[in-house]
């Protein structure tokens, strides 16, 4: 333990920093920053006072611009220039590769976890660096240290104003072999710290385990009921007819999702659903004149329901006067999130609400001033939301999260799944293999978003399309282990394609874990290869491997599906498109399907 102070007096200690190693788990080091007396970063010393580590600079006059730094990591060393790396940034925690650690650039609430690996060594050793607790109050910075050379610094988020007495901040350095297994080892350590067990949520209920009909951005019924006047003019008139159509063609959707079109906001909504903040999370009379209970009585399925950032003119602020709020220009957040959410989740009686989808998480953070200056508010917000949902026997999906918000979910079992891609209007949203690597490590299902199952133009819907690769959409949704979520308009659903993802009762046929980028791609320094695999353990047959490769000019290699090349002849490979099977070899050229990708099964 090192103690940092501004003088030699015992009571001058500002921060204690510790390296922790563990006999029972030598594969990790924990770095701790602890503040025995607390810290007021609004009135620290002049610039330059603590550049080597410990509390960093803050401006005179009370404006918090500094943070803390410990440890610092030299990124100009020889090893830093030889190890490729990747990390996650921005909205939806987007995967980003870096050619070497010296090329890594952190970002606001992002750049974590930072993963480094050595592709030239046989066991593919790797390291993961991330916050271990309170991730929304942390940052990774990059600047010139005392030596004048580039360094990474771990510490408090710049802008935090006050740190309470005995506040402790932890960072984890986790080692492993193989990128996939190493990420799982890191996730296990994250979960163990928070006292969480790894839980199988694939078939938790009909929302998680069954096919569902979604109305998200990019789908037919996102802010549109179509142009068929005979069906009606409101969602209340149209949606029961859509369900009757599904029933008639034999597609047993086991849940539905309502997006942001159903509730009132304080401003207009632009293309893609962005815009005004929620003022009251209940049905607009123009959408469901009979209210939520009436539409639930007609649909009779559990619902996933969307919400967004809270409005500073929210009815909850005006009516629930015993709960105070942090109010900013365009957003607001309760000061006691647990109290608010426990009351809030008692308001939806008769709705059939099973999963609460918290969207626009990045906007809530970016436009709520207190989340950037209050060291504990980010964690309190997310913990309050999860605890409130759990108290009402509901689960939570994160949508548009920042990477630190994804890490915060490690301690929240009510958060069972996270969007692993952009909205369906982004046609690259099927490509979730590298994000699945992160989310599955934290025991979260990686949701790909909904999709059109038909190649027909969806005339009358918000998004016309057409979808040119519906098989790829269906395959990746099924292999994600999360929800399979068609979004076609009435009379446009491809029933046979939907039913290829599930049993006849609508239960999705999932593998044992989500498809992720294969380690062979990391060995080749090609983390963006778009080659994914997963498996199912079948009694008497061992592991059945599933392989997907986007593009036709690529061979299936035995080691990409976990088979040693010398043992390949013990296995067979089935080309899903040609329906031809042959003995597996070390290198296998398989014909692509009509959409230009390869999907195969190895057993």
Residue pairs with C-beta under 8 A, 6 or more apart in sequence:
1 16
1 17
1 18
2 16
2 17
2 18
2 53
3 13
3 15
3 16
3 17
4 13
4 14
4 15
4 16
4 17
4 50
4 53
4 54
4 55
5 12
5 13
5 14
6 12
6 14
6 45
6 49
11 37
13 36
13 37
14 35
14 37
14 39
14 54
14 55
15 33
15 34
15 35
15 39
15 54
15 55
15 68
15 70
16 32
16 33
16 34
16 35
16 36
17 31
17 32
17 33
17 34
17 53
17 54
17 70
17 71
18 31
18 32
18 34
19 29
19 30
19 31
19 71
20 29
20 30
20 31
20 32
21 28
21 29
22 28
22 30
25 189
27 174
27 175
27 176
27 185
28 172
28 173
28 174
28 175
28 189
29 172
29 173
30 132
30 170
30 171
30 172
30 173
31 70
31 71
31 154
31 170
31 171
31 172
31 173
32 168
32 169
32 170
32 171
33 68
33 70
33 155
33 156
33 168
33 169
33 170
34 166
34 167
34 168
34 169
35 163
35 164
35 165
35 166
35 167
35 168
36 165
36 166
37 165
38 162
38 163
38 164
38 165
38 166
38 167
39 55
39 68
39 162
39 163
39 167
40 161
40 162
40 163
41 55
41 58
41 64
41 66
41 67
41 156
41 160
41 161
41 162
41 163
42 58
42 62
42 63
42 64
42 161
42 162
43 58
43 62
44 55
44 57
44 58
44 66
45 57
45 58
46 57
46 60
47 57
48 57
49 55
49 56
49 57
50 56
50 57
50 69
51 145
51 146
52 72
52 145
52 146
53 69
53 70
53 71
53 72
53 153
54 68
54 69
54 70
55 66
55 67
55 68
56 66
56 67
56 68
56 69
56 155
56 158
57 65
57 66
58 64
58 65
58 66
59 65
64 158
64 159
64 160
64 161
64 373
65 158
65 159
66 158
67 139
67 141
67 155
67 156
67 157
67 158
67 159
67 160
68 155
68 156
68 169
69 141
69 153
69 154
69 155
70 153
70 154
70 155
71 153
71 154
72 145
72 151
72 152
72 153
72 154
73 151
73 152
73 153
73 154
74 80
74 145
74 147
74 149
74 150
74 151
75 101
75 102
75 104
75 142
75 150
75 151
75 152
76 102
76 149
76 150
76 151
79 101
80 100
80 101
80 102
81 100
81 101
81 102
82 100
82 118
83 100
83 101
83 116
83 117
83 118
84 97
84 98
84 99
84 100
84 116
84 117
84 119
84 522
84 525
84 527
85 97
85 98
85 100
85 101
85 104
85 114
85 115
85 116
85 117
86 95
86 96
86 97
86 98
86 115
86 434
86 527
87 96
87 98
87 104
87 106
87 110
87 111
87 112
87 113
87 114
87 115
87 403
88 94
88 95
88 96
88 110
88 111
88 112
88 113
88 403
88 406
88 435
88 438
89 96
89 107
89 110
89 111
89 403
90 107
90 110
90 362
90 402
90 403
91 362
91 400
91 401
91 402
91 422
92 400
92 401
92 419
92 420
92 421
92 422
92 435
93 110
93 401
93 402
93 403
93 406
93 418
93 435
93 438
94 435
95 434
95 435
95 438
95 527
97 527
97 528
98 104
98 105
101 116
102 150
104 111
104 114
104 142
104 152
105 111
105 142
106 112
106 139
106 140
106 141
106 142
106 152
108 139
108 402
109 136
109 365
109 402
109 403
109 404
109 405
110 402
110 403
110 404
111 140
111 403
112 129
112 130
112 131
112 135
112 138
112 140
112 403
112 404
112 407
113 128
113 129
113 130
113 186
113 403
113 407
113 438
114 128
114 129
114 130
114 140
115 126
115 127
115 128
115 129
115 179
115 182
115 183
116 126
116 127
116 129
117 124
117 125
117 126
117 127
117 179
117 182
117 522
118 124
118 125
118 126
119 522
119 523
119 524
119 525
123 177
123 178
124 177
124 178
124 179
124 182
124 519
124 522
124 523
125 175
125 176
125 177
125 182
126 175
126 176
126 177
126 178
126 179
126 182
127 173
127 174
127 175
127 176
127 182
128 172
128 173
128 174
128 176
128 182
128 183
128 186
129 140
129 154
129 171
129 172
129 173
129 174
130 171
130 172
130 174
130 186
130 190
130 407
131 138
131 169
131 170
131 171
131 172
131 404
131 407
132 170
132 171
132 172
132 190
132 193
133 168
133 169
133 170
133 193
133 194
134 169
134 375
134 376
134 378
134 379
134 408
135 378
135 404
135 405
135 407
135 408
136 157
136 365
136 371
136 378
136 379
136 382
136 404
136 405
136 408
137 156
137 157
137 160
137 169
137 375
137 376
137 378
137 379
138 154
138 155
138 156
138 157
138 169
138 171
138 404
139 154
139 155
139 156
139 157
139 158
140 152
140 153
140 154
141 152
141 153
141 155
141 158
142 150
142 151
142 152
142 153
143 150
143 151
143 153
144 150
144 151
145 151
145 153
154 171
155 169
156 163
156 169
156 375
157 372
157 375
159 372
159 373
160 373
160 374
160 375
161 373
161 374
161 375
162 375
163 375
164 375
164 376
167 375
170 193
172 186
172 189
172 190
172 193
174 182
174 185
174 186
174 189
175 182
175 185
176 182
176 183
176 184
176 185
176 186
178 519
179 437
179 517
179 519
179 522
180 437
180 516
180 518
180 519
183 437
183 438
183 440
183 441
184 440
184 441
186 441
187 410
187 440
187 441
187 442
187 443
188 198
190 407
190 410
190 441
190 442
191 197
191 198
191 410
191 442
191 443
194 410
194 411
195 411
196 410
196 411
196 413
196 443
198 443
199 413
199 443
201 208
201 416
201 417
201 443
201 445
202 208
202 209
202 445
202 481
202 510
203 209
203 507
203 510
204 395
204 416
205 302
205 354
205 395
206 254
206 255
206 301
206 302
206 354
207 254
207 255
207 302
207 304
207 354
207 355
207 395
207 483
208 395
208 416
208 417
208 445
208 482
208 483
209 254
209 507
209 508
209 510
210 252
210 253
210 254
210 255
210 502
210 506
210 507
210 508
211 251
211 252
211 253
211 254
211 483
211 484
211 485
211 486
211 498
211 501
211 502
211 506
211 508
212 253
212 254
212 255
212 256
212 257
212 304
212 483
212 484
212 485
213 242
213 243
213 246
213 253
213 255
213 256
213 257
213 485
213 486
213 487
214 256
214 257
214 259
214 304
214 449
214 450
214 483
214 485
214 486
214 487
215 221
215 222
215 256
215 257
215 258
215 259
215 261
215 487
216 222
216 257
216 259
216 306
216 423
216 424
216 449
216 450
216 485
216 487
217 259
217 272
217 273
217 423
217 424
217 425
217 462
218 423
218 424
218 425
218 449
218 450
218 462
218 463
218 487
219 259
219 424
219 450
219 452
219 461
219 462
219 463
219 487
219 488
220 226
220 452
220 458
220 460
220 461
220 462
220 463
220 487
220 488
220 489
220 492
221 235
221 238
221 239
221 242
221 261
221 461
221 462
221 487
221 489
222 259
222 261
222 273
222 461
222 462
222 463
222 487
223 261
223 269
223 273
223 462
224 460
224 461
224 462
225 231
225 232
225 233
225 234
225 235
225 237
225 238
226 238
226 460
226 461
226 489
226 490
227 459
227 460
228 460
228 490
231 237
231 238
231 241
231 490
232 238
232 241
234 286
234 287
234 288
234 289
235 261
235 262
235 287
235 288
235 295
236 287
236 288
236 289
236 290
236 294
236 295
238 490
239 295
239 298
239 299
240 295
240 298
240 299
241 490
242 490
243 253
243 256
243 298
243 299
243 301
245 490
245 491
245 493
246 252
246 253
246 493
249 493
249 495
250 495
250 499
251 493
251 495
251 498
251 499
251 506
252 504
252 505
252 506
253 301
253 506
254 301
254 302
254 506
254 507
255 301
255 302
255 303
255 304
255 354
255 483
256 299
256 301
256 302
256 303
256 304
257 303
257 304
257 305
257 306
257 357
257 450
257 485
258 303
258 304
258 305
258 306
259 273
259 306
260 269
260 273
260 306
260 307
260 308
260 359
261 273
261 287
262 283
262 284
262 287
262 288
262 305
262 306
263 278
263 280
263 281
263 282
263 283
263 284
263 307
264 278
264 279
264 280
264 282
264 284
265 275
265 276
265 277
265 278
265 279
265 308
265 311
266 276
266 277
266 278
266 279
266 311
266 312
266 313
267 275
267 276
267 277
268 275
268 276
269 275
269 276
272 423
272 425
274 360
274 363
276 311
277 308
277 309
277 310
277 311
277 312
277 314
277 330
277 331
277 332
278 307
278 308
278 309
278 310
278 311
278 314
279 311
279 313
279 314
279 315
280 314
280 315
280 316
281 307
281 344
281 347
282 292
282 347
283 291
283 292
283 295
288 294
288 295
292 348
292 350
292 351
293 349
293 350
293 351
296 303
296 350
296 351
296 352
299 352
300 352
301 352
302 352
302 353
302 354
302 355
303 351
303 352
303 353
303 354
303 355
304 354
304 355
304 356
304 357
304 397
304 483
305 351
305 353
305 355
305 356
305 357
306 357
306 359
306 399
307 356
307 357
307 358
307 359
308 359
308 360
308 363
308 364
309 330
309 331
309 360
309 363
309 364
309 367
309 368
310 316
310 331
310 332
310 333
310 334
310 364
311 331
311 332
312 325
312 327
312 328
312 329
312 330
312 331
312 332
314 325
314 332
316 323
316 334
316 340
316 344
317 325
317 327
317 332
320 340
320 343
323 334
323 335
323 336
323 339
323 340
323 343
324 334
324 335
324 336
325 332
325 333
325 334
325 335
326 332
326 333
326 334
326 335
326 368
326 369
326 370
326 371
326 374
326 377
328 367
328 368
328 369
328 370
329 367
330 367
331 363
331 364
331 367
331 368
332 368
333 364
333 368
333 370
333 371
333 377
333 381
334 340
334 341
334 384
336 380
336 384
337 380
337 381
337 383
337 384
337 385
337 388
338 380
338 383
338 384
338 387
338 388
339 384
340 384
340 388
341 384
341 385
341 387
341 388
341 389
342 384
342 387
342 388
342 391
343 388
344 388
345 356
345 388
345 389
345 391
345 392
345 394
346 392
348 392
353 394
354 394
354 395
355 394
355 395
355 396
355 397
355 416
356 385
356 389
356 394
356 395
356 396
356 397
357 396
357 397
357 399
358 385
358 396
358 397
358 398
358 399
359 399
359 400
360 399
360 400
361 398
361 399
361 400
361 401
361 402
361 405
362 400
362 401
362 402
363 400
364 371
365 371
365 372
365 378
365 402
365 405
370 377
371 377
371 378
371 381
378 404
378 405
378 408
379 408
382 405
382 408
382 409
382 412
382 415
383 411
383 412
385 396
386 396
386 409
386 412
386 413
386 414
386 415
387 414
389 395
389 396
389 414
390 413
390 414
394 414
395 414
395 415
395 416
395 417
396 412
396 414
396 415
396 416
397 415
397 416
397 417
397 418
397 419
397 447
398 405
398 406
398 409
398 415
398 417
398 418
398 419
399 418
399 419
400 419
401 409
401 418
401 419
406 418
406 438
406 439
406 442
406 444
407 442
409 415
409 418
409 442
409 444
410 442
410 443
413 443
415 444
416 444
416 445
417 439
417 444
417 445
417 446
417 447
417 482
417 483
418 439
418 444
418 445
418 446
418 447
419 447
419 449
420 432
420 435
420 436
420 439
420 446
420 447
420 448
420 480
420 482
421 428
421 429
421 430
421 431
421 432
421 435
421 447
421 448
421 449
422 428
422 429
422 449
423 429
423 449
424 449
424 450
424 451
424 452
424 463
424 487
425 463
429 448
429 449
430 448
430 451
430 469
430 472
430 473
430 476
431 476
431 530
431 550
432 446
432 448
432 476
432 480
432 514
433 515
433 516
433 517
433 530
433 531
433 532
434 516
434 517
434 527
434 528
435 446
436 446
436 480
436 514
436 515
436 516
437 516
437 517
439 445
439 446
439 514
440 446
440 481
440 513
440 514
440 516
445 480
445 481
445 482
445 483
445 514
446 480
446 481
446 482
446 514
447 480
447 482
447 483
447 485
448 473
448 476
448 477
448 480
448 482
448 485
449 485
450 485
450 486
450 487
451 467
451 470
451 473
451 474
451 477
451 485
451 486
451 487
452 458
452 465
452 466
452 467
452 470
452 473
452 486
452 487
452 488
452 492
453 467
453 470
453 473
453 474
453 486
453 488
453 493
453 494
453 497
453 498
454 466
454 467
454 470
454 488
454 492
454 493
454 494
454 497
455 466
455 467
455 468
455 470
456 465
456 466
456 492
457 464
457 465
457 466
458 464
458 465
458 466
458 488
458 489
458 492
459 489
460 489
461 489
467 473
468 595
469 595
469 596
469 597
470 494
470 497
471 497
471 593
471 595
471 599
472 550
472 595
472 597
474 484
474 497
474 498
474 500
474 501
475 548
475 599
476 515
476 548
477 483
477 484
477 485
477 501
478 484
478 501
478 508
478 509
478 510
479 510
479 511
479 514
479 515
479 532
479 534
479 546
479 548
480 514
480 515
481 510
481 511
481 513
481 514
482 514
483 508
484 498
484 501
484 502
484 508
486 493
486 498
488 494
501 508
501 509
502 508
502 509
503 509
511 534
511 535
511 536
511 546
512 534
512 535
512 536
512 537
513 534
513 535
514 534
515 532
515 533
515 534
515 546
515 548
516 532
516 533
516 534
517 527
517 529
517 530
517 531
517 532
518 529
518 531
518 532
518 533
518 560
518 561
519 559
520 531
520 557
520 559
520 560
521 527
521 528
521 529
521 531
530 549
530 550
530 551
531 547
531 548
531 549
531 550
531 554
531 560
532 547
532 548
532 549
533 545
533 546
533 547
533 548
533 560
533 561
533 562
534 545
534 546
535 543
535 544
535 545
535 546
535 561
535 562
536 543
536 544
536 546
537 543
537 544
538 544
541 603
542 603
543 562
544 601
544 602
544 603
545 561
545 562
545 563
545 601
545 602
545 603
546 599
546 600
546 601
546 602
547 556
547 560
547 561
547 598
547 599
547 600
547 601
547 602
548 597
548 598
548 599
549 556
549 597
549 598
550 596
550 597
551 592
551 596
551 597
552 591
552 592
552 596
552 597
552 598
554 598
555 587
555 588
555 589
555 590
556 573
556 587
556 588
556 589
556 590
556 598
556 600
556 602
557 565
557 586
557 587
557 588
558 564
558 565
558 567
558 568
558 571
558 584
558 585
558 586
558 587
558 588
559 565
561 602
563 571
563 584
563 602
565 586
568 583
568 584
568 585
568 586
569 583
569 584
569 585
570 584
571 583
571 584
571 602
571 603
572 581
572 582
572 583
572 584
572 602
572 603
573 581
573 582
573 583
573 584
573 588
573 590
573 600
573 601
573 602
574 580
574 581
574 600
574 601
574 602
574 603
575 581
575 590
575 591
575 598
575 599
575 600
576 593
576 599
576 600
576 601
577 591
577 592
577 593
577 594
577 598
577 599
578 590
578 591
584 602
590 598
590 600
591 598
592 598
593 599
